[in-house]
Amino acid sequence: MADARPRCDWAGIGDSLYRDYHDREWGVPLHDDRRLFELLLLEGAQAGLAWISILRRREGYRAAYQGFDPGWLASLTDDGIASLLGDPRIVRNRAKVRSAVGNARAFLALVQEAGSFDGWLWSFVDGGPMHNAWRSHAEIPAETDLSRSLSAEMRRRGFSFIGPTIAYAFMQSAGLVNDHLVGCFRHDEVAALR
């Protein structure tokens, strides 16, 4: 029997992987540094691609990036990067793989300074998610003043592939902002999470 619950427009494209991601993960407030790091790298890998193409490769990324271990990634040399560029489980784009390595180094430096990526990141929304009340997908912005601020600060700290649009997508997926449409069954469920 088909699941007929109302969803955000993009979740109804017919791909069960997309639907499951929408129903279980997207917009849920995330506070685990390793999972936030994973999501950050995946959002950067998505640049110029459809999110579904990254979701289909997520397990491959987890394997290739050693469970998104920032210490392992940060230690990679040119030989390690070359090895990753030969791995068909990930998007083999040199700039994106180099960005993952550089972002691991920036992530570790930020954690060293701030104590946790989670605490630093969530300070941009005063520690709790922002809840929007969009009625259609067309109302949802691609970027906001907040995502521009987050992007600028992350770039200042050495992160790459984190422009304002990617920063906003990261904020949405990590639950800093609830952009489920008000007619979506997940809007109120996600709003109730703390």
Secondary structure, DSSP 4 states (H G I P E B T S, - for coil): --------GGGGSS-HHHHHHHHHTTT-----HHHHHHHHHHHHHHTTS-HHHHHTTHHHHHHHTTTT-HHHHHT--HHHHHHHHT-TTS---HHHHHHHHHHHHHHHHHHHHHS-HHHHHHGGGTTS-EE---SSGGGS-S--HHHHHHHHHHHHTT--S--HHHHHHHHHHTTSEE---TTSHHHHHHHT--
